[in-house]
Amino acid sequence: MTLSPALRDKIIQAVEDGFSEQVAFTQEMVRHPSTRGNEHTMQDFMFRAMRDRGMAMDRFAMDRDAISAHPGGSKFSDTHSDAPIVVGINRPKNDVGRSLIMQGHVDVVPTGPTAMWTHGPFDPVIDGDWMNGRGACDMKAGCAGNIFALDALRRAGVRPAGTVYVQSVVEEESTGNGALMTHLRGYKADAALIPEPMAEEVTSANIGVLWFTLDVEGHPVHVRDMGTGVNAIDKAFRVIAELRKLEEEWNAKKSDDPDFKDHPHPINLNIGKIVGGDWASSVPCWTHVDCRISILPGTHAADAAREIEQRIAAFARSDKAFANTPPKITFNGFFAEGYRLKPGSEAEATLGRAHEAVFGRPLGRGVSTAYLDARVYALYDKIPTLNYGCKGENVHGYDERVSLKSVKDTTKAMALFVAEWCGTETI
């Protein structure tokens, strides 16, 4: 269904008319400090917001056994969230249109020292075009956009003629298991739209991600006898140096990748956290390191994990400091593969028309070197999955913020996309 100019204009104006409410809604979301394991009140808020709009509601827990048995399941650890998944179902009177999943994650990463923030990290201060706050950009503005795009259709006097599933998930920042749980619950549609902050482009390809830890043992002695001991922190640095070599070898493979061959450095190894030792005057006997590394699309997570294990084992055999105590590797979070958006889908073409109607320019395509939940719908539902959202700055850093103009314009494009993709019926 191609939208008439009159309906298109009504929908665009409806987003404008509801935008002050959308901004206030997003601010309320940011006020929830929904870091990993603390998303319960945030999900209660999302449940009520969708229920009060007349959606049929489903709230359910993670099924650890089902996730662990699935090839796309990431690893559980003691810090895995037990917050529920929330789905609001928007059903038409006559289900004659194409169906759609609109998904977003409400979990956010830690803030770091709050003194480094200009404003409180969960204080959604608006400064000109920018809304500040942890999660404002990644991705509470997008989650709000899912709901307010549908609000705009109602304000314009129509609703989707196909079923729309609005999914609010957790664990996107650490495993992707929340999105996978919606798949295991049985939700499926003709396409998926995920408004991650992608600078007003659609994601054409996305890397996969592995999380793992290194535990390294040393031999403690007094520093006066340092030469007779083994420093676990020094040993850990040697393992990290070997992993840096592996990182560069994996980056060299980008020349064969159609989407990432021109990217300067798609594979990133991050040493995210390191702790070790007990006393400044004792040679440390333990070190614990948290690592994250990415993999190119088409690389199986299990194969990449095996290569990491084999590489570290071979290195340990070559270094006498590891002769009796090789490093212990534990995969403890993301165990997720990348994906590609096949070009030429009707879903992408529909989004392209919606985007051009709002922005006056063609929809661009870009790659992402961060994990995206889109991999679940692309790889396991095998449906066109459009990762498309607004502009922002300082994601995962201090003073995270989102452009309100960009939020408004991408919400307009999202609303137009829903109307054309699903078709509309008069309320």
Secondary structure by P-SEA (a helix, b strand, c coil): ccccaaaaaaaaaaaaaaaaaaaaaaaaaaacccccccaaaaaaaaaaaaaaaccbbbbbccaaaaaaacccccccccccccbbbbbbbbbcccccbbbbbbbbbccccccccccccccccccccccccccccccccccaaaaaaaaaaaaaaaaaccccccbbbbbbbccccccaaaaaaaaaacccccbbbbbcccccccccbbbbbccbbbbbbbbbcccccccccccaaaaaaaaaaaaaaaaaaaaaacccccccccccccbbbbccbbbbbccccccccbbbbbbbbbbcccccaaaaaaaaaaaaaaaaaaccccccccbbbbbccccccccccccccaaaaaaaaaaaaacccccccccccccccccccccccccccccccccccccccccccccaaaaaaaaaaaaaaaaaacccccc
